[in-house]
Amino acid sequence: MPDNAPRAIASALLHWYDRNARDLPWRARPGANAPDPYRVWLSEVMLQQTQVASVIPYFDKFTARWPSVEALAAAEDADLMAAWAGLGYYARARNLLACAREVARRGGFPDSESGLRELPGVGGYTAAAIAAIAFGRRAVVVDANVERVVARLFAVEEVLPGARARIYALTDSVTPDLRSGDFAQAMMDLGSGICTARSPRCLLCPLREHCAGFARGAPERFPVKPAKPAKPRRHGTMFWLEREGQVLLVRRPGKGLLGGMRALPTGPWADSPPGLDGAPAPAAWRLLDERVGHGFTHFNLDVGLAAATIPSHAGAAVAGEWWPIADLESAGLPTVFAKAARTFRRRLCAD
């Protein structure tokens, strides 16, 4: 690559970004004053493992309800977890609240990458993104989109995840000293809209003439990924215990999968179907002839559904909270439990 290639890459990409930047609610326009660090941080946490289209309505809802980091720091844990329901990866929500409280205690966000990394739940990528985008610091920002663009730009043959150190160094080599925040967002936009995982739109790419992957006629080869192992399958049962228009909900343990969230009662998640093991109360349980599936990061879950009704006087001894079925959407159930609840309601109404 010629000596001036890094400068030419940055210049071409920023010129393209100035004309084609996505209009996103947490962004400032190209070349404008830096955006509010709170909005940048919140968006980056929400965007981890989640598509932009899914994040926007959550971001709008959060910033309307909690317009500053101080307001978010004062939020009740249960309110935040309920508002997060449906975004997944719920440890992010717990870290979000812990980080907001620490930032409020400090009187604001640190403005350096190293200072940001000291905050709860802020890793290397997030710290670099906030430092560059919100504070104008030169930082090397590598998310999945940037990783793909750079791997193709330099035709990186090493297999992920081992290739990540080299991809980081290559990203560093093309990141400009000025406008590194715009450069990072331009890379993200390029990867999201043009240098896509499948069927990249190379003829529209501002970096085509610099791209080794394009020159080889096979940009889709990069980044090189290892074969994915099959996910294990686990089994469980979710319980719908009803009394006088209410259904029993429980609070999951604070640590662990979906920690701190409201949920339907569930027995153990095991290698084989557990049947009625873990039922929340003695009742005439009926197993429905329908199941619910859900994919988590490390396993797939196959859930059986069991329903029962008890008289109102029997509910006092049952641990949990009784929630109006007509208002169940406001409980903030995680996706897998919300999916099961919809199936219960459809089946029980039909019966």
N, C-alpha and C positions, 0 to 999 in steps of 0.2 A: 504494500500500500504506500503511495507517495507520502512524503513528509507532511504535505499540506492537507492530506485527506481528512484527518480529524476536524480541522477547522472548516473544511468544505462540507463535511457531513452535518456539523452543528448549524452552519449557516443555512444550508438547504432545508434542514428540518424546521428551524425556527421561522424561515420565510413561509414555508407551507403552513405551519401552525398559526401564524398571524392571520391567515386567510381561512383556515379550516377548523379552528379550535371548537370543540364541543361546548355548548352552553349548558353548564352544570351549576346547580344552586350553591355549591361550596366554592366555586372558582371565581377568581377575578379575570377580567378580559386580558388577553396577551399584552404585556407591557404596562399594564395598569398597576396601581399600588397593590401591595401584597394583601391577600385576604385575611380575615380574622383567623388567628391560630386555632381558636375553639372549633370553628367550622371545618378547617382543614383536618384537625385531629379526629373529630367525630366522623367525618366522611371516610378517612383512612381506616379507622377501626371497623366501620360498617362494611367497607368494601373488601375486607379480608374474606376470601372464599365465597364472595357474593357478587352477583352481576349488578352493574350500574342501574339497570332498569328496575331491579328489585329494591335497591337501596333508596332511590329518590323519594318515594312516598314515606318511608320510615324517617329519612333525614328531615323532610319537611315537617312531619309530625313531631319529632323530637325538638327541633329548633323553635317550633311554635309554642310547645309546652315548656321547654327549658332553653330560653334564648341565650344563655351565657353559661360558662363553666361553673360559675358560682351557683346559679339556679340548679344546674344538674347535680352539683355536689350536695345540695340540700334535699334532693329527692329521696323518697322512701325506697328501700331496696325492692319491695314487692311491686311498687308502681313502675319502677324502671324495668324489672323483669317482665312484667305484663306488657309494657309498651314494646319490648324487644321481641316478644313472641312471634315466631314465624321467620325471623332472620337466621335462626340456627346458630351453631357454635356458641353456646350460651356462656362459656367461660369469658367470651369477649365482653358480655354485658357486665359481669361481675368485675372484670378488670377496668371497664369503663368508669364505673362508679368509684372504685378505689383511686383511679387516676384523677378523676375530677376533684375528689376531696383533697388529694395531695396538692394539686395545682392551686386550688382555692386557698389551702393553708399557706402555700408559698407566695401567694399574691399574683400569680400569673405563670404562664408557660416559660420554661427556659428557652433561650433563643439560639442555643448551640446543639449540635447533634449529640455531643457527649452528655450535656445536661439533660436532654430529652430522654436519653436511654436510661436515666436513673428513675424515671417515672414508672409506676406499676403498669405492666402490660404493654409497654412500649419497647418493641424490639428494634433491631438494626434498620430494617426497611422503613418502618413507620417513623423512626427518629430522623432518618435521612429525608424522607418525603416532607415532613413538617418543617425541618430546617431549611430546605430548599424553597418550598412553595410559600410558606408563611413568613419566613424571615430572610429570604434572599441569600442564604448561605450557599456556598458551593458544596454540594453533597452528591454522592453517587447513589442514585435511586434505581433499584432493580426489583420490579415486580414481575409477574408471569408474562405480561405483555412485553416489557422491556427485555426480559430474558429471551423471548422468542425472536424479537427484532434483531438483537445483537448476535445471537447464535447464527441467524441467517446471514446477517451483514458480513460476518467473518467466517462463515462456513465452519463452525466449531464442531470438530469430529468427536470430541470426548463425550462420553455418555453421562447424562444427568443421574444422580446429583453431583457426581464428581467434577463435572464441568463448571460448576457455579463459581469457583474461585477465578477461573480464567474469564468467564463471562463478566464478572464484576470488574476485573482489571481492564478488560476491553471497553466496558461502559465508561470506566474512569478515563480512558484514553480519549474518548470523544465528547465527554461532558465539558462544556465551556465554563470559563470562570465567571462570566456574566450571564444572567438569565438562566441559571441552571434549573430553577423551578419551572420556568416555561419549557425548557428542554425536556425535563422529566415528564411533564404532562403531555408534551408533543409526542414523545416516545410511546406513552400509554395510549394516546389517541391513534397513533399509527398502528400499533399492535391490535387495538380493538376494532378498528374499522377497515384497515387495508392489509396489514401483514397478519392476517388471521390464521388460526391454527389449520384450518382446511380452506382450500381454494383461495390463496392470497391473491389480491388484486394488484399484481405487480406493475401493470401498465399505468396505474395511477400513483405509484409510489415515488415520492420525491428523492428517495435514496437508491433508486434502481441502478443507476450507473456506478454506484459504489459497492453494490451488494455481490459478494462472492457466491452466495447461494443462488441468486438469479443467474449469474454468469455460468454456473454449472447446470442450469436448467432444471434444478430440483430443490427449490427453497423449502418445500414441504418436508424434506428429510430432516430439517433442523428445527429445534434442538433434538438431539438424538436421545431417545428415552428408553429405559429398560422395559422389558416385558412386565406387565402388571400381574401380580399373583391374584388368584381368585379370592374374593372376600369370604370369610366364614359366615355361616348362617346361624343365627340364634333364634330361639322361640320364647314366646311369653303369652300371657293372658291379661287382658284389660277388663276391668269390672265396672259395670254400669249398675249402681245401686240407687234406686229411685224411691222417693216418698213424696206424695202430695205435690207434684210438679217441681220437685227439686232433685238434684243428683249429687252424690257424694264426690267431693274433690279432696285431694290430699296435697301436702306440700312435700316435694322431693327433698332429700337431704341436701344441705348446703354445698357439699363438695361432691364431685363426680358428675356423671353425664346428666345434663339438664338440671343441674343443681339449683335448688331454691325456687324452682318453677311449680306453679299449680299443675296438677295432673289428675287424670283418672287413677284410681288405685290399680296397681299391677303387681302380679306375683314376680317370682324370679325370672330373669332372662337366661335361659339355659340352652344346652346343646340339643335337647329334645322337648317337645311340648309339655309344659308343666301342669296342664289341666286346671283344676280349681285351687291349686296350691297358692297360698297367699291371699285368698279371698278376704275382704275387709270385715266381713261379718257373717254369722250363720244365716243362711237364707235358702230359698228354693231356687238355686242358680240354674239357669238354662243357657247352655252353650249354643250360640248361633252358628248356622251353617255358612258362615262367611268369615273371611280373614282379612287383615290389613297388613300390608307390607310397607317397609320404610328402609331407606339406605342411610346408614351413618358412615362416618369416615372410614372406620376400620371393620365394620361388619354390616350385614343385612339382617333386619329383624322381621320375623314372621309372627304376627300376633293373632291369637284367638280371642273371641269376644264372648263374655258371659254377662247375662243380665238377670236382675232380680228386683222385686218390689217389696218393701216392708211397710208396715203401718207407722204412722207418725210417732207414736209413743215409743217405738223400738229404736228410733234414730238417735235418741239422746245418748246412748251408751257407745255409739260408734265414733271412733276417732276421725277427725277431718272437719270439713266445713260443707254445709249444704248450700248448693248454688242453684238459683232459679234456672230451670232448663230453658225458658224463653229468653234468658239473657246470657246464655253460656258463652257467646262470642266475646263478652267483656272480661272473661276470666283470664284471658291471655295464655291459653293452653299452647304448649309447643306443638309443632306441626304434626308429629305422629299421633299425639293425643287428640288434637283437633280433627284429624282425619278419622280416627276411631269414633269420636263423638258424633260426627256427621253420619257415619255408618249406623251407629246405634239408633240415632233419631229416625233415620229413614226406615230401618227395619222394624223398629218398635211401633212407629206410627202405622206402617203397613199392616202389621199384625193386629 
